[in-house]
Amino acid sequence: MNESPVRARPAALTSWHHDWSGLRVAVLGLGVTGFSVADTLVELGCRVRAIFGRSDPERERLLDVIGAERSRLEHDAEQLADLRAFAPDLVVVSPGYRPDHPLTVWAEEAGVPVWGDIELGWRLRDKTDRIADWICVTGTNGKTTTVQLTAHMLVAAGLRAAPVGNIGVPILDALRDPQGYDALVVELSSFQLHRLPVAGAGSVSPYASACLNVAADHLDWHGAAAGVDGGTGAAAEAYAAAKAKVYENTQVACVYNRADPETERMVERADVVEGARAIGFGLDSPPPSGFGVVRDGEGGGILVDRGYHADRWDSAYELVTLGELEERGLAAPHMVQNILAAAALARARGVEPSEAAAAILGFTADEHRVQRLGESAALPGVRWVDDSKATNAHAADGALSAFDRVVWIVGGLLKGTDLSALVERHAHRLRGAVVIGAERQTVLAALERHAPEVPRIEVVPVQTEGTMTEAVAAAASLAQAGDTVLLAPAAASMDQFASYAERGRRFQAAVRALGSEPHDDTENDAAEVEAAGTGGGDADDDDAAPARRGG
């Protein structure tokens, strides 16, 4: 490969206002993230080539409009040849590309810098004079709800803020907004964190940061990152190590989960800016420098802040009551933890307790997060719940814990995780199980081993489109009055569906088809139940393709 005269330039480019013109940049992937990267770099005057495999006519047309080159090639070998011929000075990779992907391996071996969108965004954060503080959030589950809540609180305090990153809004789109932002709440997946340096020009320095929880997930991907088998402890350690990067260089507050000691250890090991504080959250009564719940002995309680009170050794700020959360459908334990984590992050940025409280009570969670659909007229007394966002065992554990008697719809892409412990923990509450997805035999084996008395039905549809129709019919045949039919797959959706959202929509449509429209028996309980700690699965993590993410 010919040496480019500007190959040494990328490392020195740390500002929007530096000279990026003529830099040859290969962008791997043409999903939401990939296109935002290409669009940004063209605006900076780079020569950009997007290399991708999946057809996307609209984005391909837009690449032509903005003046980027494009190479849609089906096979890795063809893409690699094209990348080599392009002779890039920099490669920017979409989050889902595995560390052992041939294109990134070649680039690294050739000495070409490989960045993710987050590193690029940090280098370009100064387009306007209004440079946003970054509040960074990761965790196996609960990121999206916590990020949304935190941004909601910041806006309630009069700040210009937005949720960005793995939540679905590319960070580069926000950074190019001509008005600028006071703060960006950045959801970070383990994939994005894996590629993020912890020192040097491309390392992020968050204003505040949080890892909500850590449980085994994406072991196949992170096993590849560590050069080990995805089923080993080393893969889990690699996954946790990626998550831990969120705390590096934090300026003001490192927020951790008191119920998950690993998150506290991450804070203890992190190199932070001098003066940054550790702030714990949990469902217990909080110690000084903590957020938690003060119980009244009668099932009620108050969410309180002892993290930022000037007299936190003896006093606390009251936020909201559990009763108020119950009225909003936000009182499930996992959701309370999300709220406490978000409040800790927002308070670090100066949001007043009253402003945080108003934002909490005005918050509505997204669909497919333990969304209660009510009952179908065709099956009175049986409740239907859509938690399609439960894309890993940690998430499904929280969902199952919320109900006494469950017909469980489970299965999909397991991402290298073992459901045995999950099945064993909840066998006593299972009325039955309906198993879907590409890895059905693994799930069925776990049920046979740890819940042999539980009736189970395997759904093997002739057409993928019929999966949910058959699954719902099978669940209806097992359910009895007083039961809850719960879609909490504990697996990613891409084996049979475009996304967890499509999986959830098809489930809801199949439930409606049983009879009349389900009535809403909770004002809004679309809460994100994702963990024994906090909610849902990684948005990029949950539905990333094996080699690359569509974004």
N, C-alpha and C positions, 0 to 999 in steps of 0.2 A: 504494500500500500504506500502511495506517495505521501511524503510528509507535507502537511499543509503549513504555509508560512504563518497562519494565525492559530495553530494548534495550542499554543501556550496561553492564548487570550482568555479562555473561559474562567480560570481561577481568579483573575483580577477583576472580573465584571461583578461588581457588588452594588450597583445602583441602576435605576431606570435611566439615569442621565449619563451613564457611561456610553462609550461608542460600541454598540453591538453590530454595526453595519457590516455586512459581508460574511458574518460568521456562518459556517455551514453546520446546520443542526438537523439531525435526524430525529423525528418524533415517532415513537413506537406506539401504535394503537390509535384508533380514531373513534373512541367513544367521547363522552362528555369531557373528560379530562384531556384526552389527546387533542381534541379540536381546540380547546381553550389555550393549550400550550402553543399549537401552531399559529393560531390567530395572534397571540401576544407577540411571538417572536417575529412574525412578519411585520407587525406594527413597529418593532424595534429595528427593522431593516436587515434582519438575518435572511439567509437563503435557507428555506425550510423544505424538507421532504418528509411527508408522512408515509410511513410504511405500515401496512395493516393487511389483515386477511379477510375480515368480514365485510361484506358489501354494505354500504350505507349511502345510497344515492344522494340524499339531501346534503349530508356533510361533504361528500365528494364534490358536489356542485359548488358548495361554499368555499372549499379549498381553491377551486379554480377562480372564484370571484376575488378572493383575497390575494391571490398570486403565489400560493404555495404549490410545490410539486407533490405528486401523490403516486404511490406504487401499491396497488392492491394485488397481492400475490398470495396464493392459497397455501403454499408449502413453505416451511421454515427455510429449507435449502435455497429456494428462490429469493426469499426475503434477505437471507444472509448475503447472497451474491450481489443483490441490489445495494445493500448497506455498504459493502466493501467498495463497490464501484463509486458510490456517492462520496466516499472519503470524508466522513464528518469530522468536524472539530469538537463536537459535543453531541451526546445522545441524551434525550429526555424521554423517560420510559413511563408508561401508564402503570398504575399501581399493581394490577394483577399479574404482570409478567413475573414469572418465577425467577429466582436468582440463578437457576441453572438453564435458563432459556438460551439457546444458541446465539441469539443476537447480542444479548447483554454480556455473555461470556466472551464473545469475540471482541467486543468493544473494550472491555476491561483488560483483556490480554494484549490488545493493541495500544493500550495507554490512552484511550479516548475517555474523557470524563463521562460518567453516567449519572445523571441527576434525576430525581423525581420532581413532580410539580410543586411540592412543598418547598424544597430547596430553591427552586427557581423563583417561587413567589417571595420567599424571604429576601432574596437578592434584589427584587424589584418592588419592594414595599413602599418606596419613597416617590412614586410617580407624582403625587400631590404633596403639598405642604402639610396636609392633615394626615400624618402617618399613624396608622392604627396600632393600638396595643393588641397583641395576640393572646387570647385565652385558649389554651390547648387542652383537649379532652380526648382520652382514649379509654380502653377497657374492653373486656370480652363482650359485655352487654351493657346497655343503658346509655350509650354515647349519644344517640340521636335525640332522645327525649331530654337528656341533660343539656345538650348544646342548645336545643330550641328554648328550653326554660331559661337558661342563662342569658341568651340574647333577648328574650322577652323581658327579663328583669332590667337589663341595661337600657332598653328602649323606654321602659316605664320610668326610668330615672332621667330621661331626657337626652340620653346619648344616642348618637348615630351608630348603630351596631347591626350586625347581621350574622346568621349562622352559615358557615361555609365549610368547604373541604369534602370529606367523605360523606357528608350528609346529602350531597347531590348538586350543590352549587360550587363550581370550581373556584378555588381561591383566587386564581388569576383574573377571573371576571370581576370579582369584587375590588381587587387592587387597581383595576383600570377605570373604576368609576370616577368621573371627574370631580365629584363632590368630596371624595375621600370618606373615611370612617374614623370614629373615635376608638372603636374596638371591633375586632373580628373574633368570633367564637369558632374555633377551628376543630372540627371533628377529624381525628387522625386514626386511620386503620393501622394494624400491625404491618401491613404491606408498605404503607407510606413511611412509617417509622423505621422500618428495616433499612431503607436507603438514605435516611437522614443522618448527616454527620453530626457528631456531638461537639466538635471543635472546628475552628477555622471560619472562613468567610461565609460558608453556606449553612452554618449551624444556627438553629432557631433559638431565640432567647424569649420565652413566653413571659408575659406579665404575670399570669397565674396558670397553673396546670393541674390536671387531675388524671389519675388512673383509677377508674371506678371499681374494678375487680379483675381478677385473672383466673381463667379456667381453661382447660385443654381445648384448643380449637386450631384449625388450619395447620395441623401437625404435618400434613403432607408437604405443604408449601414451605414451612419453616424448617422441616427436616432437610429439604433441598438446600435451604440457605445455610444450614449447619454442616451439610455434607454427610448427614446420617439418615437412617431409616425413619420414616414419619411416625412409626409406632413406638419410638424409644423416648426415654426421659430426656435425652439430649435435644430432641425436637421441641418438647415442651419448654425446656430451658431457653432455647433460641427464641421461641414465641414470647416468653416473658421478658427476655432481654430487649426485644424490640419494643414492647410496651413501655419498659422502664425509661426509654429515651425521652419520653414526654416531659420528665422532670428536669432534664439537663438544662442548666443555664437559666432556671426560673428566677424571676426578679423579686416577686413579692410574696406569693403564697403557693405552696405545694399541698394540694388537697388529696387526702387518701381515705380509704375505707377502713374504719376500725374493726369491722368484721372480717377483713381480708388482710391478714398480717403481711402477706407478700407485698401489698401496695405500700405499707409503712416501711418495709425494708428497702423498697425502691427509693423512697425519699431519703432514707438514711445514707444510701450509697451514692446518691446523685451529687454532682458538682453544681452548686447553685450560686447565684449572686449573693454576696454577703448581706445578711439581714433578712433574706427570704425566710418565711415561717412555715412550719408544718401545721396544717389544719385538718383534724380528723372529723369524719362524719359517721353517724351510725344511729341505730334505732334505740340505743340505750340513753341513759341520762348522760349528757356530755361532760367531760372534764374541762378545765380551763383550756382555751384555744381549740375548742371543739364545737360541733353542731350536733344536736340530737333531739331526743324526745323526753320530756318530763311527764311521767304518768301520774294520773290522779287516783289510781286504785280502783276505779269503777269502769275501766275499759277506755277511758278517754285520755287525753294528753295534749301537750302543747309542744310544737316544734320551736326550739330556741337556738339562739346564737350566742355562744360564749367565746367565739373566736375573735371578735372585733370590739367587744365591750371594753371600755377603758378600765372598768373594775371587774374584769372577767373572773377573778378569783372568787368573788362573792355575788356577782350579778350576771344576768343574761338578758338579751333582747328577746321578747316574744315575737314570733312570726305569725303562724296560723295554728288553729287547733285541728286535731284529728277529726272532730265533728264537722268542721268546715270542709275539710278534704273529702270526707265521706259524702257530703252533699254534692260535691263535684265529681264523684266517681274516681277520686285520686288518692284513696286511703290505703290501697294495697301496700304491703311492706316494701316491695321493690320500688314502687312509685314514690313512697316517702323518702327512700334513700336517694332517688334521683333529685327530688326537690331539695333535700338538704345539701347535696353536692353542688347543685346549681346555685343555691343561695350563698354557699361559701365562696364560690368563684365570683359571683356578682358583687358580694360585699367587699371582696378584695379590691375591686375597681371603684368602690365608693358609693355603691347603691345603698340607700337608706333602708332600714328594716321595714318601714311602712311601704316603701316602693316595692320591695321584694314581695311583701305579703299581697299587695294589690295585684302584682303580676301573677303570682301563684294561683290566686282565686279567679283570674281571668284566662287561665291556660286551658287549652284543649289539645289532647294528644292526637297523634296521627292514627289513621286506620291500620288494621291488621296487627294491633298490639293489644292482645287480650280484649278485643272488641266484642262486646256482648250483643248478639243479634236477637235475643229474645227467644220465643217459642214459635214453632211452626204449628199452624192449625191442624196439620196432618198428624202431629205427634204431641198432644197436650202434655204438659208437665216436664218436658225435656228441653233444657236450655242448650243453645248453640253458641259457641264462642270461637272467634277467628283470631288465632295468634300465629298467623303465617310467618310473622317476623321472628318467631322462635327458631332460628336457623342453626342452633347448636344445643348440646345437652344442658349447658348452664342456663340458657334461656328457657328451655322446656321445663326444667326443674322448678323454676319459679311459677310458671303457668300451672303445672300439675298441682303444686302445693296450695293453690288458691281454691281448690274444689274438693268436695268429699268423695263423690262417686263419679267416675269419668269413663266415657268411651273415647279412647285416644286414637286420633288419626296421626300416624307417625311414619316417617321415612323420606328418603330423597338421597342427596349426596352427603355422605357422612364426613367427608374431609379428613379422614384418618382418625376420627375419634371413636371411642368405644362406648356404647350405650348401656353396658351391663350394669354399672353402678346406678344409673338413672332408673332402669327398670326395677332393679331390686329395691330401691328406695321407695318407689311408688306402687309396687305390686298390690299392696293392700287396698288401694283406692280405685283400682281398675275394674270396671264392669266388663270391659272388653277392649280389644285393640284392632284397628284396621290399618294394615301395613301397605304403604304405597312406595313407589320410587325404584330407582335402579339398584339399590343395595338392600332389597327386601330380605334376602336370605340371611344377611348379617343381623338385621333387626329381629327376624323371626327366631333366629338362634338364641338371641339374648332373652326373648320372651319365654322360649321353651326352657331355658336354663334357670331363669330367676322368677318367672311367673307362670309356672306350668298349668295352674288351674284356671288361668284367665283365657276366655274364648278369644280366638283371633281369626281374622279374615284377611287373606292376601288378595289384593286387587291387581289383577293382571289384565289391563284393558287391551282390547284389540287396537284401539286408536288412543293416542295420548289425550286427545280432547275429551275422552270419556272418563278419565281418571277420577275426577272429583264427583261426577255424577254417580259412578259406581261406589266410591268411597262413602259418600253421604248415604246412599241407599243401604250399604252394609252397616254403617253406624246406626242408622235408624232401626235395623233389624235386631241390634244388640241392646239398644237403650231402653230404659224403663223410666216411668215417671219419677222425678226427683234427680235424675242423672243429668250430667253435662256432657255434651259431645264437644270435644276440644280438638281443634286443629292446632297442634303444636309440634311440628314435624321433627324438631331436633336435628334438622338437616337442611342443606341448601337446596334450591329449587331447580337449578338449571338442567337437571336431567330430563324434566318433563315440562317445565314452564319457563317463560321468559324472565321471570323474577319472582320474588316472594309476594309482591303485590298482585301479580297475575294469579298466582296460586290462591291467594286469599279471595280475589274477586270471583274466581271460578267456584270456590267453596261456597261463597255467599249466594251465588246464582243457583247452585245445586240445592241449597237449603230452601231458597224461595220456591224452587220448583216442586218441593214436597207438598206445598199447599199455598196458602195465602202469604202475603209478605210478613215476615217475622215482625212482631211488635217490639218496640224498644223498651225493655223493662228496667233500664238504668239510664238516667238522663244522658250520660256520656261516660262509658267505662272503657274507652279505647286506650287504656293505660298499657304501658310497655312492661310486661312481666318477662324478665329475661334472666333472672338469676336468683340464687339464694341471696345475692346482694342486690344488684340493680338490673335494669331491663335490656332487651332485644339483641340482635347479632350485628356484627359489623356490616354496614351497608355495602361496602365493597367486598368485605370478607365473605358475606353470606352468598353472594351470587357471582363470584369471580369464576371465570372459566379456568380450567386446569393450567393453561399456559399464560393466558392474558385476560385482563378484564376489559369489558366493553366500556371503558371510560378510564 
